[in-house]
């Protein structure tokens, strides 16, 4: 979520940067330093340092029923939600207040908050998309749907900076196709996972019945059987954390022989990648096996799988019964979140996910004055100068090591307050009366935005260099890459996930 990262950074530094006269008389989030009342002195620090430092706080602090954690992040998120709500509701009341971006923000939020309109439309917004699935006559036709906004795919295709040459983007292909979080939910034994599998079957039946799909129980069984077969060939999380093993570049010709059952050329062409000749294949054996499943499992089963996943992904943008069903399974059952987040909060997150830097631009105007920006840059400059002096003046580095350290310091690229250049959202069509359509178009916009940056070198001035249309990312601290489950999805994945952990 691009804006949420911007807002957390901005909210954290504004108080530091503002002149003393502008500072609040009392610290908003507590005084600097440790808080002795949070400690539990009955615990030996060598046994459990977290409990020693935070034990008393942990015992007396309750996690809000719509969250999965408590802490300074949740406190900051709550304040940001309030600030951003004010911005978004102002745009909804007067869409012309900030030009085109104000209209888009206001209309998108209004389309989310107009629950009467959503209920009135019922399942009508689904019908054009389900008709496309029904019209697919061949597996190649289905592959083109997999590569269309809003549809899941058993093989995900996406772009991120190349793991071996991060100055440029690369096209990746990864394992996908599961509705539950990972293979363990399908394969592990025990009452816990048996209950998850039963609840998943009930969820499939529920949303398909709500959508008016016939033979929901039989189709649910076939979908689960298919996903279980997919889970059996998926790599484990441990295997997918090995960056060397998931880096397997292949030419287009190699792809055709590597996994010939999947229509790579049609998928890449539909995605606007027809000129790409290299794709980095991640979980090689899984993708080969999924390609074979795509050819061997009946076409109708794949169509049923596609329809269910589209409905499930779209549930937050459909009548309350769909939204509740999604929450009850993915949040309450799988994540033990007892209470649905307030609709306005989820609406703020939805707008943030689709128009994040547009919202952020208005947020900066209201909450990050130019003087704060100047002082923060001065602060960062002073820190860099101090580090340079420390490197040059230390006695334990030889000349060659100092030279390399200084060269590394020179590559430091601070991101404070706001992007150097905001995303231009002007081409995104937003309609107050078409919530699901807005979500699909926002997703399509983000994909096309990413296409516009490819195959150019990675622009280091971008606030977020990763695509927003999926949640693929590389975490260098864990030496791990996390892949998306699908080619494209609506921009707002879990409407009840904590904002700080959702992106």
C-alpha positions as CSV (number, residue, x, y, z in Angstrom):
1,X,0.0,0.0,0.0
2,X,2.0,3.0,-1.3
3,X,0.2,5.7,0.6
4,X,0.2,3.9,3.9
5,X,4.0,3.6,3.8
6,X,4.2,7.3,2.9
7,X,1.8,8.3,5.7
8,X,3.5,6.2,8.4
9,X,6.8,7.8,7.4
10,X,5.4,11.3,7.3
11,X,3.5,11.0,10.6
12,X,6.6,9.7,12.3
13,X,8.9,12.6,11.2
14,X,6.6,15.6,11.2
15,X,6.9,16.0,15.0
16,X,10.7,15.8,14.8
17,X,10.9,18.3,11.9
18,X,8.5,21.0,13.0
19,X,9.8,24.1,14.9
20,X,9.5,24.1,18.6
21,X,6.7,26.6,18.5
22,X,4.7,24.2,16.4
23,X,5.3,21.2,18.5
24,X,2.5,19.9,20.7
25,X,2.9,20.8,24.4
26,X,2.7,17.1,25.4
27,X,4.1,14.1,23.5
28,X,1.3,12.4,21.6
29,X,2.7,8.9,21.8
30,X,4.6,9.0,25.0
31,X,8.0,10.3,26.1
32,X,11.2,9.1,24.5
33,X,13.0,6.3,26.4
34,X,12.0,3.1,28.1
35,X,8.8,2.7,30.1
36,X,9.4,0.9,33.3
37,X,5.8,0.1,33.9
38,X,5.8,-2.1,30.8
39,X,8.5,-4.4,32.2
40,X,8.0,-7.6,34.0
41,X,10.9,-7.9,36.5
42,X,9.8,-11.4,37.5
43,X,11.1,-12.7,34.2
44,X,14.8,-13.2,33.8
45,X,16.0,-11.3,30.7
46,X,18.2,-14.3,29.7
47,X,15.1,-16.5,29.6
48,X,12.7,-14.3,27.7
49,X,13.9,-10.8,26.9
50,X,10.6,-9.7,25.2
51,X,8.6,-10.7,28.3
52,X,11.2,-9.0,30.6
53,X,10.9,-5.7,28.7
54,X,7.2,-5.8,27.6
55,X,5.6,-8.4,29.9
56,X,3.4,-6.1,32.0
57,X,2.3,-4.2,28.9
58,X,1.5,-7.4,27.1
59,X,-0.7,-8.6,30.0
60,X,-2.7,-5.5,30.3
61,X,-3.1,-4.6,26.6
62,X,-6.0,-6.0,24.6
63,X,-5.9,-6.5,20.9
64,X,-8.8,-4.7,19.2
65,X,-11.4,-7.3,17.9
66,X,-10.8,-6.2,14.3
67,X,-7.0,-6.5,14.4
68,X,-4.4,-9.1,14.8
69,X,-1.8,-7.1,16.7
70,X,-1.4,-4.1,19.0
71,X,1.4,-1.6,19.2
72,X,2.7,1.7,18.0
73,X,1.9,0.7,14.4
74,X,-1.7,0.2,15.2
75,X,-1.8,3.5,17.1
76,X,-0.3,5.3,14.1
77,X,-2.6,3.5,11.7
78,X,-5.7,4.6,13.7
79,X,-4.6,8.2,13.5
80,X,-3.7,7.9,9.8
81,X,-7.1,6.3,9.2
82,X,-8.8,9.3,10.7
83,X,-6.7,11.8,8.8
84,X,-7.2,10.0,5.5
85,X,-10.9,9.5,6.1
86,X,-11.3,13.3,6.4
87,X,-9.4,13.8,3.1
88,X,-11.4,11.1,1.3
89,X,-14.8,12.2,2.7
90,X,-14.0,15.8,1.7
91,X,-13.4,14.6,-1.9
92,X,-16.7,12.6,-1.8
93,X,-18.6,15.6,-0.8
94,X,-16.9,17.9,-3.3
95,X,-15.3,15.9,-6.0
96,X,-14.1,19.1,-7.8
97,X,-12.1,20.3,-4.8
98,X,-8.8,18.8,-6.0
99,X,-9.4,18.4,-9.7
100,X,-9.4,15.0,-11.5
101,X,-7.7,13.2,-8.6
102,X,-10.2,14.6,-6.1
103,X,-13.1,13.3,-8.3
104,X,-11.5,9.9,-8.6
105,X,-10.9,9.6,-4.8
106,X,-14.4,10.9,-4.0
107,X,-16.2,8.7,-6.5
108,X,-14.3,5.6,-5.6
109,X,-15.0,6.0,-1.9
110,X,-18.7,6.9,-2.6
111,X,-19.1,3.7,-4.7
112,X,-17.8,1.7,-1.7
113,X,-19.9,3.4,0.9
114,X,-23.1,3.3,-1.1
115,X,-24.2,-0.1,0.3
116,X,-27.8,0.4,-0.8
117,X,-26.6,0.6,-4.4
118,X,-24.4,-2.5,-4.0
119,X,-27.4,-4.4,-2.6
120,X,-29.7,-3.1,-5.3
121,X,-27.3,-4.3,-8.0
122,X,-27.0,-7.8,-6.4
123,X,-25.2,-10.2,-8.6
124,X,-25.6,-8.2,-11.8
125,X,-22.0,-6.9,-11.7
126,X,-20.8,-10.5,-11.8
127,X,-22.7,-11.6,-14.9
128,X,-20.5,-10.2,-17.6
129,X,-17.4,-11.8,-16.1
130,X,-19.1,-15.1,-15.5
131,X,-20.4,-15.0,-19.1
132,X,-16.8,-14.7,-20.3
133,X,-15.9,-17.8,-18.4
134,X,-18.9,-19.7,-19.8
135,X,-18.0,-18.6,-23.3
136,X,-14.5,-20.1,-23.1
137,X,-14.4,-23.0,-25.5
138,X,-10.7,-24.0,-25.4
139,X,-7.9,-24.1,-22.8
140,X,-6.3,-21.3,-24.8
141,X,-9.4,-19.2,-24.3
142,X,-9.2,-19.8,-20.6
143,X,-5.5,-18.8,-20.5
144,X,-6.5,-15.4,-22.0
145,X,-9.0,-15.0,-19.1
146,X,-6.2,-15.9,-16.7
147,X,-4.3,-13.0,-18.1
148,X,-7.2,-10.6,-17.7
149,X,-7.8,-8.2,-14.7
150,X,-9.6,-9.8,-11.8
151,X,-9.1,-13.5,-12.8
152,X,-6.9,-16.0,-11.0
153,X,-4.4,-18.2,-12.8
154,X,-2.7,-21.5,-11.8
155,X,0.5,-19.9,-13.0
156,X,1.2,-16.4,-11.9
157,X,3.0,-14.0,-14.3
158,X,4.3,-10.7,-12.9
159,X,7.1,-8.1,-13.0
160,X,9.6,-7.2,-10.2
161,X,13.2,-5.9,-10.3
162,X,15.4,-8.7,-11.5
163,X,16.8,-10.6,-8.4
164,X,20.2,-10.9,-10.1
165,X,20.3,-7.5,-11.8
166,X,18.0,-5.3,-9.6
167,X,18.6,-2.2,-11.8
168,X,16.1,-3.6,-14.3
169,X,12.7,-5.3,-14.2
170,X,12.2,-9.0,-15.2
171,X,9.1,-11.0,-16.0
172,X,8.5,-13.9,-13.6
173,X,6.3,-17.0,-13.6
174,X,5.4,-18.7,-10.3
175,X,3.3,-21.4,-8.9
176,X,-0.3,-20.5,-8.0
177,X,-3.8,-21.8,-8.1
178,X,-4.7,-22.3,-4.4
179,X,-7.6,-20.7,-2.6
180,X,-6.2,-21.3,0.9
181,X,-2.9,-19.7,2.0
182,X,-0.6,-22.5,1.1
183,X,-0.1,-26.3,0.5
184,X,-0.2,-27.1,4.2
185,X,-3.9,-26.3,4.5
186,X,-4.7,-29.0,2.0
187,X,-2.2,-31.7,3.0
188,X,-1.5,-31.6,6.7
189,X,-3.4,-34.0,8.9
190,X,-5.2,-33.3,12.2
191,X,-8.4,-31.8,13.5
192,X,-7.2,-28.2,12.9
193,X,-6.6,-28.6,9.1
194,X,-9.6,-30.9,8.7
195,X,-11.7,-28.0,10.1
196,X,-10.1,-25.6,7.7
197,X,-10.9,-27.8,4.8
198,X,-14.5,-28.3,5.8
199,X,-14.9,-24.6,6.3
200,X,-13.4,-24.0,2.8
201,X,-15.8,-26.3,1.2
202,X,-18.7,-24.6,3.0
203,X,-17.4,-21.2,1.8
204,X,-17.2,-22.3,-1.8
205,X,-20.7,-23.7,-1.7
206,X,-22.0,-20.5,0.0
207,X,-20.6,-18.0,-2.4
208,X,-21.5,-20.1,-5.5
209,X,-25.0,-20.4,-4.2
210,X,-25.2,-16.7,-3.6
211,X,-24.1,-16.1,-7.2
212,X,-26.8,-18.4,-8.5
213,X,-24.4,-21.2,-9.7
214,X,-26.1,-24.6,-10.0
215,X,-24.7,-27.8,-8.4
216,X,-22.6,-25.8,-6.0
217,X,-21.7,-28.9,-3.8
218,X,-20.5,-31.0,-6.7
219,X,-18.5,-28.2,-8.1
220,X,-17.0,-27.4,-4.7
221,X,-15.8,-31.0,-4.4
222,X,-14.2,-30.8,-7.9
223,X,-12.5,-27.5,-7.1
224,X,-11.1,-28.8,-3.8
225,X,-9.9,-32.0,-5.5
226,X,-8.1,-29.8,-8.2
227,X,-6.5,-27.5,-5.6
228,X,-5.4,-30.5,-3.6
229,X,-3.7,-31.9,-6.6
230,X,-2.0,-28.5,-7.2
231,X,-1.0,-28.4,-3.5
232,X,0.8,-31.7,-3.8
233,X,3.1,-30.4,-6.6
234,X,3.7,-27.0,-5.0
235,X,7.1,-26.2,-3.5
236,X,7.2,-25.8,0.2
237,X,7.7,-22.4,1.7
238,X,11.3,-23.4,2.6
239,X,12.0,-24.4,-1.0
240,X,10.6,-21.1,-2.3
241,X,12.9,-19.1,0.0
242,X,16.0,-20.3,-1.9
243,X,16.6,-17.4,-4.2
244,X,19.0,-19.3,-6.4
245,X,16.6,-22.2,-6.9
246,X,13.7,-19.9,-7.9
247,X,15.8,-18.0,-10.4
248,X,15.6,-19.9,-13.7
249,X,15.5,-17.6,-16.8
250,X,14.1,-19.2,-19.9
251,X,13.6,-18.0,-23.5
252,X,10.2,-18.1,-25.1
253,X,11.3,-21.1,-27.1
254,X,12.5,-22.9,-23.9
255,X,9.2,-22.1,-22.1
256,X,7.2,-23.8,-24.9
257,X,9.2,-27.1,-24.5
258,X,9.5,-26.8,-20.7
259,X,5.7,-26.6,-20.1
260,X,4.0,-27.0,-23.5
261,X,0.5,-27.5,-22.1
262,X,0.2,-23.9,-21.0
263,X,-0.4,-21.3,-23.8
264,X,2.5,-19.0,-22.9
265,X,2.4,-17.0,-26.1
266,X,-1.3,-16.2,-25.6
267,X,-0.9,-15.3,-21.9
268,X,2.1,-13.0,-22.5
269,X,0.4,-11.3,-25.5
270,X,-2.8,-10.7,-23.5
271,X,-0.6,-9.2,-20.7
272,X,1.1,-6.8,-23.1
273,X,4.3,-8.8,-23.0
274,X,4.3,-10.1,-26.5
275,X,7.9,-8.8,-27.2
276,X,9.4,-10.4,-24.0
277,X,11.7,-13.2,-24.8
278,X,12.9,-14.0,-21.3
279,X,10.8,-15.2,-18.4
280,X,12.3,-16.2,-15.0
281,X,10.6,-19.4,-13.9
282,X,10.5,-19.8,-10.2
283,X,9.2,-23.2,-8.9
284,X,10.2,-25.2,-11.9
285,X,8.8,-28.6,-11.1
286,X,5.6,-27.2,-9.7
287,X,5.0,-25.1,-12.9
288,X,5.6,-28.1,-15.1
289,X,3.2,-30.2,-13.0
290,X,0.5,-27.5,-13.0
291,X,0.9,-27.2,-16.7
292,X,0.2,-30.9,-17.0
293,X,-2.8,-30.6,-14.7
294,X,-4.1,-27.8,-16.9
295,X,-4.1,-30.2,-19.8
296,X,-5.4,-33.3,-18.1
297,X,-8.2,-31.9,-15.8
298,X,-11.5,-31.4,-17.6
299,X,-11.9,-28.0,-19.1
300,X,-15.3,-27.5,-17.2
301,X,-13.5,-28.1,-13.9
302,X,-11.1,-25.4,-14.7
303,X,-13.9,-23.1,-15.7
304,X,-15.7,-23.8,-12.4
305,X,-12.4,-23.1,-10.6
306,X,-12.1,-19.8,-12.4
307,X,-15.6,-18.7,-11.7
308,X,-15.3,-19.5,-8.0
309,X,-12.0,-17.6,-7.6
310,X,-13.4,-14.6,-9.5
311,X,-16.5,-14.5,-7.2
312,X,-14.3,-15.0,-4.1
313,X,-11.9,-12.2,-5.1
314,X,-14.8,-9.9,-5.8
315,X,-16.7,-10.6,-2.6
316,X,-15.9,-7.2,-0.9
317,X,-17.4,-5.4,-3.9
318,X,-20.7,-7.4,-3.8
319,X,-23.7,-7.5,-1.5
320,X,-23.1,-8.0,2.2
321,X,-23.8,-11.7,2.1
322,X,-20.7,-12.2,-0.1
323,X,-18.6,-9.9,2.0
324,X,-19.6,-11.6,5.2
325,X,-18.9,-15.0,3.8
326,X,-15.4,-14.0,2.8
327,X,-14.8,-12.4,6.2
328,X,-16.1,-15.4,8.1
329,X,-13.8,-17.8,6.3
330,X,-10.6,-15.9,5.5
331,X,-10.5,-13.6,8.6
332,X,-12.5,-15.3,11.3
333,X,-11.8,-18.9,10.6
334,X,-8.2,-18.8,9.2
335,X,-6.9,-15.8,11.0
336,X,-9.0,-15.7,14.2
337,X,-10.1,-12.1,13.7
338,X,-13.5,-12.0,15.6
339,X,-14.9,-8.8,14.2
340,X,-15.3,-7.2,10.7
341,X,-13.5,-3.8,10.4
342,X,-15.8,-0.8,10.1
343,X,-16.8,-0.2,6.5
344,X,-15.3,3.3,6.4
345,X,-11.9,1.9,7.4
346,X,-12.0,-0.7,4.7
347,X,-13.1,1.9,2.3
348,X,-10.2,4.1,3.2
349,X,-7.9,1.1,2.6
350,X,-9.5,0.3,-0.7
351,X,-9.1,3.9,-2.0
352,X,-5.5,3.8,-0.7
353,X,-4.8,0.6,-2.6
354,X,-6.1,2.0,-5.9
355,X,-5.2,5.7,-5.7
356,X,-2.5,5.7,-3.0
357,X,-0.2,8.4,-4.2
358,X,-3.1,10.6,-5.2
359,X,-4.4,10.4,-1.6
360,X,-0.9,10.9,-0.4
361,X,-0.4,14.0,-2.4
362,X,-3.4,15.7,-0.6
363,X,-2.2,14.2,2.7
364,X,1.2,15.9,2.3
365,X,-0.4,19.2,1.5
366,X,-2.4,19.0,4.8
367,X,0.0,17.4,7.2
368,X,3.6,17.8,5.9
369,X,4.5,21.5,5.5
370,X,7.5,22.6,3.4
371,X,9.4,23.6,6.5
372,X,9.1,20.1,7.8
373,X,10.3,18.8,4.5
374,X,13.3,21.1,4.6
375,X,14.3,20.2,8.1
376,X,14.0,16.5,7.5
377,X,16.3,16.7,4.5
378,X,18.7,18.7,6.6
379,X,18.5,16.0,9.3
380,X,19.2,13.2,6.8
381,X,22.1,15.2,5.3
382,X,23.6,15.7,8.7
383,X,23.4,11.9,9.4
384,X,25.1,11.1,6.1
385,X,27.8,13.7,6.7
386,X,28.4,12.1,10.2
387,X,28.7,8.7,8.7
388,X,31.1,9.9,6.1
389,X,33.3,11.5,8.8
390,X,33.2,8.3,10.8
391,X,34.3,6.1,7.9
392,X,37.1,8.5,7.0
393,X,38.3,8.9,10.5
394,X,38.2,5.3,11.8
395,X,41.5,3.4,12.4
396,X,40.4,-0.1,11.7
397,X,39.6,0.2,8.0
398,X,42.4,0.2,5.4
399,X,42.3,2.6,2.4
400,X,40.6,0.1,0.1
401,X,37.9,-0.7,2.6
402,X,37.2,2.9,3.3
403,X,36.9,3.6,-0.4
404,X,34.3,0.8,-0.9
405,X,32.4,1.9,2.3
406,X,32.2,5.5,1.0
407,X,31.0,4.3,-2.4
408,X,28.3,2.3,-0.7
409,X,27.3,5.3,1.4
410,X,27.0,7.4,-1.7
411,X,24.3,5.0,-3.0
412,X,22.1,5.7,-0.1
413,X,18.7,6.9,-1.4
414,X,16.6,8.5,1.3
415,X,12.8,8.5,0.8
416,X,11.3,11.0,3.2
417,X,7.8,12.6,3.2
418,X,6.7,12.1,-0.4
419,X,7.8,10.8,-3.8
420,X,9.8,13.1,-6.1
421,X,7.1,12.6,-8.7
422,X,3.5,11.3,-8.1
423,X,1.8,8.7,-10.2
424,X,-0.6,10.2,-12.8
425,X,-3.9,8.5,-12.3
426,X,-5.8,10.6,-14.8
427,X,-6.5,7.8,-17.2
428,X,-8.3,5.6,-14.6
429,X,-12.1,5.7,-15.0
430,X,-14.0,5.7,-11.7
431,X,-17.8,5.5,-11.6
432,X,-19.8,6.1,-8.4
433,X,-22.3,3.5,-9.4
434,X,-20.0,0.7,-10.4
435,X,-17.9,-0.6,-7.4
436,X,-16.8,-3.9,-8.9
437,X,-16.0,-2.3,-12.2
438,X,-13.9,0.3,-10.3
439,X,-11.9,-2.4,-8.6
440,X,-11.2,-4.2,-11.9
441,X,-10.3,-1.0,-13.7
442,X,-8.0,0.0,-10.9
443,X,-6.2,-3.3,-11.1
444,X,-5.9,-2.9,-14.9
445,X,-4.5,0.6,-14.4
446,X,-1.8,-0.7,-12.0
447,X,-0.8,-3.4,-14.5
448,X,-0.5,-1.0,-17.4
449,X,1.5,1.4,-15.1
450,X,3.9,-1.4,-14.5
451,X,4.1,-2.2,-18.3
452,X,4.9,1.5,-18.9
453,X,8.1,1.0,-16.8
454,X,9.2,-2.1,-18.7
455,X,11.8,-2.9,-20.0
456,X,13.3,0.4,-18.9
457,X,15.9,0.5,-16.1
458,X,14.3,0.6,-12.6
459,X,13.6,4.2,-11.8
460,X,15.1,4.7,-8.3
461,X,13.0,7.8,-7.7
462,X,9.8,5.8,-7.6
463,X,8.3,5.6,-4.1
464,X,7.5,2.0,-4.6
465,X,9.4,0.1,-7.3
466,X,7.4,-3.1,-6.9
467,X,4.1,-3.6,-8.8
468,X,0.9,-2.9,-6.8
469,X,-1.1,-5.5,-8.7
470,X,0.4,-8.4,-6.8
471,X,2.2,-9.0,-3.5
472,X,5.4,-10.4,-4.8
473,X,8.4,-9.1,-3.1
474,X,12.0,-10.0,-2.1
475,X,12.9,-9.7,1.6
476,X,16.7,-9.5,1.8
477,X,16.6,-9.9,5.6
478,X,15.1,-13.3,5.2
479,X,16.7,-14.2,1.9
480,X,13.2,-15.0,0.7
481,X,10.9,-14.1,-2.2
482,X,7.2,-14.3,-1.8
483,X,5.2,-14.9,-5.0
484,X,1.6,-14.0,-5.8
485,X,-1.0,-16.8,-6.4
486,X,-2.3,-15.2,-9.6
487,X,-1.5,-13.1,-12.6
488,X,-3.9,-10.3,-11.6
489,X,-6.3,-9.6,-8.8
490,X,-8.4,-6.7,-7.6
491,X,-6.1,-4.1,-5.9
492,X,-7.6,-4.9,-2.4
493,X,-6.9,-8.4,-1.3
494,X,-8.1,-8.9,2.2
495,X,-10.5,-6.3,3.4
496,X,-10.0,-7.3,7.0
497,X,-6.3,-7.6,7.1
498,X,-4.4,-5.1,9.3
499,X,-3.2,-2.4,7.0
500,X,0.4,-2.6,8.4
501,X,0.7,-6.3,7.5
502,X,-1.5,-6.4,4.4
503,X,1.1,-4.9,2.1
